[in-house]
Amino acid sequence: MYSTFDVNSPSFKKGLAMSNYVDSNNSKSLTLILYILYIIAIFSAGILAIVALIINYVKLDSVRGTIFESHFKWQIRTFWWYLIWTIVAFIPFLFLFFTMDNVNAFAGVALSATVFCGVTLFLSWIWIVYRAIRGIIVLNDDQALPL
């Protein structure tokens, strides 16, 4: 006869298997939600991406050794590269401070900086959407992403 706490009992093993299944489903759902947060972050001035990043770091230990670890690292890496490109997009505006005394130069730099910033931000947003969609597709196939 097995007691309720006997680790060799069939019911304990079945419960453990169900627990792993539930944890896997929860991790998969969380990973999907985080991908969606990264995609819609542009509409929140990046706040949702920061929320997703915090969740990635907080939950990273709980997904170690699973396929979800690669997805979390993929998302974290995507955020940091997106942040770098966002900073690069705004660097030309620093030159505006140095050309304020010359109106013609200021207008030229302002136009160039605005175009550069807009194109860079648009391309980086396309890139983050691509990475999120690729991650969702791989997640749907229950596969890990390459690191």
MARNUPA-454264 format. One line per 10 residues: their letters; for each residue x, y, z of N, C-alpha, C. Coordinates in Angstrom, 1 decimal, decimal comma, m for minus. Layout:
! residues N
A) X/Y/Z/X/Y/Z/X/Y/Z; ...
//
This chain:
! residues 147
MYSTFDVNSP) 0,8/m1,2/0,0/0,0/0,0/0,0/0,9/1,2/0,0; 0,5/2,2/m0,8/1,3/3,4/m0,9/0,6/4,5/0,0; 1,5/5,3/0,6/0,9/6,4/1,3/0,8/7,6/0,4; 0,2/8,7/0,8/0,0/9,8/m0,1/1,3/10,5/m0,4; 2,3/10,4/0,4/3,5/11,1/0,2/4,6/10,2/m0,3; 4,3/9,0/m0,7/5,3/8,0/m1,2/5,7/8,4/m2,6; 7,0/8,8/m2,8/7,4/9,2/m4,1/7,4/8,1/m5,1; 7,3/6,8/m4,7/7,2/5,7/m5,6/5,8/5,4/m6,0; 4,8/6,0/m5,4/3,4/5,7/m5,7/3,1/6,2/m7,1; 2,2/5,4/m7,8/1,8/5,8/m9,2/1,1/7,1/m9,2
SFKKGLAMSN) 0,3/7,4/m8,1/m0,4/8,7/m8,1/0,5/9,9/m8,0; 1,6/9,7/m7,2/2,6/10,8/m7,0/3,3/11,0/m8,4; 3,7/9,9/m9,1/4,3/10,1/m10,4/3,4/10,7/m11,4; 2,1/10,4/m11,3/1,2/11,0/m12,3/1,0/12,4/m11,9; 0,9/12,8/m10,6/0,8/14,2/m10,2/2,0/15,0/m10,6; 3,2/14,4/m10,5/4,4/15,0/m10,9/4,4/15,3/m12,4; 4,0/14,3/m13,2/3,9/14,5/m14,6/2,9/15,6/m15,0; 1,8/15,6/m14,3/0,8/16,7/m14,6/1,4/18,0/m14,2; 2,1/18,1/m13,1/2,7/19,3/m12,7/3,7/19,8/m13,7; 4,5/18,9/m14,3/5,4/19,4/m15,4/4,7/19,8/m16,6
YVDSNNSKSL) 3,6/19,2/m16,9/2,7/19,5/m18,0/2,1/20,9/m17,8; 1,6/21,2/m16,6/1,0/22,5/m16,3/2,1/23,6/m16,3; 3,3/23,3/m15,7/4,4/24,2/m15,8/4,8/24,6/m17,2; 4,8/23,5/m18,0/5,2/23,7/m19,4/4,2/24,6/m20,1; 2,9/24,3/m19,9/1,8/25,1/m20,5/1,9/26,6/m20,0; 2,1/26,8/m18,7/2,2/28,1/m18,1/3,4/28,9/m18,7; 4,6/28,2/m18,9/5,7/28,8/m19,4/5,5/29,2/m20,9; 4,8/28,3/m21,6/4,5/28,6/m23,0/3,6/29,8/m23,2; 2,6/29,8/m22,3/1,6/30,9/m22,4/2,3/32,2/m22,0; 3,2/32,2/m21,0/3,9/33,4/m20,5/4,8/33,9/m21,7
TLILYILYII) 5,5/32,9/m22,3/6,4/33,3/m23,4/5,7/33,9/m24,5; 4,5/33,4/m24,9/3,7/34,0/m25,9/3,3/35,4/m25,5; 2,8/35,6/m24,3/2,4/36,9/m23,8/3,5/37,9/m23,9; 4,7/37,5/m23,6/5,9/38,3/m23,6/6,2/38,8/m25,1; 6,1/37,8/m26,0/6,3/38,2/m27,4/5,3/39,2/m27,8; 4,1/39,1/m27,4/3,0/40,0/m27,8/3,3/41,4/m27,2; 3,8/41,4/m25,9/4,1/42,7/m25,3/5,3/43,4/m26,0; 6,2/42,6/m26,5/7,3/43,2/m27,3/6,8/43,8/m28,6; 5,8/43,1/m29,2/5,3/43,7/m30,5/4,5/44,9/m30,3; 3,7/45,0/m29,2/2,8/46,2/m29,0/3,5/47,3/m28,2
AIFSAGILAI) 4,8/47,0/m27,8/5,5/48,0/m27,0/5,6/49,4/m27,7; 5,7/49,4/m29,0/5,8/50,7/m29,7/4,6/51,6/m29,4; 3,5/51,1/m29,1/2,3/51,9/m28,8/2,3/52,4/m27,4; 3,2/52,0/m26,6/3,3/52,4/m25,2/4,6/53,1/m24,9; 5,3/53,6/m26,0/6,6/54,3/m25,8/7,6/53,4/m25,2; 7,5/52,1/m25,4/8,5/51,1/m24,9/8,2/50,6/m23,5; 7,2/51,2/m22,8/6,9/50,7/m21,4/6,6/49,2/m21,4; 5,8/48,7/m22,3/5,5/47,3/m22,3/6,7/46,4/m22,5; 7,7/46,9/m23,3/8,9/46,2/m23,5/9,7/46,1/m22,2; 9,7/47,2/m21,5/10,4/47,2/m20,2/9,7/46,2/m19,2
VALIINYVKL) 8,4/46,2/m19,2/7,7/45,3/m18,4/8,0/43,8/m18,8; 8,0/43,6/m20,1/8,4/42,2/m20,6/9,8/41,8/m20,2; 10,7/42,8/m20,3/12,1/42,5/m20,0/12,3/42,2/m18,5; 11,6/42,9/m17,6/11,6/42,6/m16,2/11,1/41,2/m15,9; 10,0/40,8/m16,6/9,4/39,5/m16,4/10,4/38,5/m16,9; 11,1/38,7/m18,1/12,1/37,8/m18,6/13,1/37,5/m17,6; 13,7/38,6/m17,0/14,8/38,4/m16,0/14,3/37,7/m14,7; 13,1/38,1/m14,2/12,5/37,5/m13,0/12,3/36,0/m13,2; 11,7/35,6/m14,3/11,3/34,2/m14,6/12,4/33,3/m15,2; 13,5/33,9/m15,6/14,5/33,2/m16,3/15,0/31,9/m15,6
DSVRGTIFES) 15,2/32,0/m14,3/15,7/30,8/m13,5/14,6/29,7/m13,6; 13,4/30,0/m13,6/12,3/29,0/m13,6/12,2/28,3/m14,9; 12,8/28,8/m16,0/12,7/28,1/m17,3/14,1/27,6/m17,7; 15,1/27,6/m16,9/16,4/27,1/m17,2/16,3/25,6/m17,5; 17,0/25,2/m18,6/17,0/23,8/m19,0/15,8/23,4/m19,8; 15,0/24,4/m20,2/13,8/24,1/m21,1/14,0/24,8/m22,4; 13,1/24,5/m23,3/13,1/25,3/m24,6/12,8/26,8/m24,3; 12,1/27,0/m23,2/11,7/28,4/m23,0/12,9/29,3/m22,6; 13,9/28,7/m22,1/15,1/29,5/m21,7/15,7/30,2/m23,0; 15,7/29,4/m24,1/16,2/30,0/m25,3/15,3/31,2/m25,8
HFKWQIRTFW) 14,0/31,0/m25,6/13,0/32,1/m26,0/13,2/33,3/m25,1; 13,4/33,1/m23,8/13,6/34,2/m22,9/14,9/34,9/m23,3; 16,0/34,2/m23,5/17,2/34,8/m23,9/17,1/35,6/m25,2; 16,4/35,0/m26,2/16,1/35,6/m27,5/15,3/36,9/m27,2; 14,4/36,9/m26,4/13,6/38,2/m26,1/14,5/39,2/m25,4; 15,3/38,8/m24,4/16,2/39,7/m23,7/17,1/40,3/m24,7; 17,7/39,5/m25,5/18,7/40,0/m26,5/18,0/41,0/m27,5; 16,8/40,6/m27,9/16,0/41,5/m28,8/15,8/42,9/m28,2; 15,4/42,9/m26,9/15,2/44,2/m26,2/16,5/45,0/m26,2; 17,6/44,4/m25,8/18,8/45,3/m25,7/19,3/45,8/m27,0
WYLIWTIVAF) 19,2/45,0/m28,1/19,5/45,5/m29,4/18,6/46,6/m29,9; 17,3/46,4/m29,6/16,3/47,4/m29,9/16,6/48,7/m29,2; 17,0/48,6/m27,9/17,4/49,8/m27,2/18,6/50,5/m27,8; 19,6/49,7/m28,2/20,8/50,3/m28,8/20,4/51,1/m30,1; 19,6/50,4/m30,9/19,2/51,1/m32,2/18,4/52,3/m31,9; 17,6/52,3/m30,9/16,8/53,5/m30,5/17,7/54,6/m30,1; 18,7/54,3/m29,3/19,7/55,4/m28,9/20,4/55,9/m30,1; 20,9/55,0/m31,0/21,5/55,4/m32,2/20,6/56,3/m33,1; 19,4/56,0/m33,1/18,4/56,8/m33,9/18,4/58,3/m33,4; 18,5/58,5/m32,2/18,4/59,9/m31,6/19,8/60,6/m31,5
IPFLFLFFTM) 20,9/59,9/m31,8/22,2/60,6/m31,7/22,3/61,8/m32,6; 21,8/61,8/m33,8/21,9/63,0/m34,6/21,3/64,3/m34,0; 20,3/64,1/m33,2/19,7/65,2/m32,5/20,7/65,9/m31,6; 21,7/65,2/m31,1/22,7/65,9/m30,3/23,4/67,0/m31,1; 23,6/66,8/m32,4/24,3/67,7/m33,3/23,4/69,0/m33,4; 22,2/68,9/m33,2/21,3/70,1/m33,2/21,8/71,2/m32,2; 22,2/70,7/m31,1/22,7/71,7/m30,1/23,9/72,4/m30,5; 24,7/71,8/m31,4/25,9/72,5/m31,8/25,7/73,4/m33,1; 24,6/73,3/m33,7/24,3/74,0/m34,9/23,2/75,1/m34,7; 22,8/75,3/m33,4/21,7/76,2/m33,2/22,0/77,7/m33,6
DNVNAFAGVA) 23,3/78,0/m33,6/23,7/79,4/m33,9/23,5/79,7/m35,4; 23,6/78,7/m36,2/23,5/78,9/m37,7/22,1/78,3/m38,1; 21,2/79,2/m38,5/19,8/78,8/m38,8/19,8/77,8/m40,0; 20,6/78,1/m41,1/20,6/77,2/m42,2/21,1/75,8/m41,9; 22,2/75,8/m41,2/22,7/74,5/m40,8/21,8/73,7/m39,8; 21,1/74,5/m38,9/20,2/73,9/m38,0/19,0/73,2/m38,7; 18,5/73,9/m39,8/17,4/73,4/m40,5/17,8/72,1/m41,3; 19,0/72,1/m41,8/19,5/70,9/m42,6/19,7/69,7/m41,6; 20,3/70,0/m40,5/20,6/69,0/m39,5/19,3/68,4/m38,9; 18,3/69,3/m38,7/17,0/68,9/m38,1/16,3/68,0/m39,1
LSATVFCGVT) 16,3/68,3/m40,4/15,6/67,5/m41,3/16,3/66,1/m41,5; 17,7/66,2/m41,6/18,4/64,9/m41,7/18,3/64,1/m40,4; 18,3/64,7/m39,3/18,2/63,9/m38,0/16,8/63,3/m37,9; 15,8/64,0/m38,3/14,4/63,5/m38,3/14,2/62,4/m39,2; 14,7/62,5/m40,4/14,6/61,4/m41,4/15,4/60,2/m40,9; 16,6/60,4/m40,5/17,5/59,3/m40,0/16,8/58,6/m38,8; 16,3/59,4/m37,9/15,6/58,8/m36,7/14,4/58,0/m37,1; 13,6/58,6/m37,9/12,3/57,9/m38,4/12,6/56,6/m39,1; 13,6/56,6/m40,0/13,9/55,4/m40,7/14,5/54,3/m39,8; 15,4/54,8/m38,9/16,0/53,8/m38,0/15,0/53,2/m37,0
LFLSWIWIVY) 14,1/54,1/m36,5/13,1/53,5/m35,6/12,2/52,6/m36,3; 11,8/52,9/m37,5/10,9/52,1/m38,3/11,5/50,7/m38,6; 12,8/50,8/m39,0/13,5/49,5/m39,3/13,7/48,7/m38,1; 14,0/49,3/m37,0/14,2/48,6/m35,7/12,9/48,0/m35,2; 11,8/48,7/m35,4/10,5/48,1/m35,0/10,1/46,9/m35,9; 10,4/47,0/m37,2/10,2/45,9/m38,1/11,0/44,7/m37,7; 12,3/45,0/m37,3/13,2/43,9/m36,8/12,6/43,3/m35,6; 12,1/44,1/m34,6/11,6/43,5/m33,4/10,3/42,7/m33,6; 9,5/43,1/m34,6/8,3/42,4/m34,9/8,7/41,1/m35,6; 9,7/41,1/m36,5/10,2/39,9/m37,1/10,7/38,9/m36,1
RAIRGIIVLN) 11,5/39,4/m35,2/12,0/38,4/m34,1/10,9/37,9/m33,3; 9,9/38,7/m33,0/8,8/38,2/m32,1/8,0/37,2/m32,9; 7,7/37,4/m34,2/6,9/36,5/m35,0/7,7/35,2/m35,2; 9,0/35,3/m35,5/9,8/34,1/m35,6/9,8/33,3/m34,3; 9,9/34,0/m33,2/9,9/33,3/m31,9/8,6/32,6/m31,6; 7,5/33,3/m32,0/6,1/32,7/m31,8/6,0/31,5/m32,7; 6,5/31,5/m33,9/6,4/30,3/m34,8/7,2/29,2/m34,2; 8,4/29,4/m33,8/9,2/28,4/m33,2/8,6/27,9/m31,9; 8,1/28,8/m31,1/7,4/28,4/m29,8/6,2/27,5/m30,1; 5,4/27,8/m31,1/4,3/27,0/m31,5/4,7/25,6/m31,9
DDQALPL) 5,9/25,5/m32,5/6,4/24,2/m32,9/7,1/23,5/m31,7; 7,0/24,1/m30,5/7,6/23,5/m29,3/9,1/23,2/m29,5; 9,8/24,2/m30,2/11,2/24,1/m30,4/12,0/25,2/m29,7; 13,3/25,0/m29,5/14,1/26,1/m28,9/14,7/26,9/m30,1; 15,0/28,2/m29,7/15,6/29,1/m30,7/17,1/28,9/m30,6; 17,8/29,2/m31,7/19,3/29,2/m31,6/19,8/30,3/m30,8; 20,8/30,0/m30,0/21,4/31,1/m29,2/22,7/31,5/m29,8
//
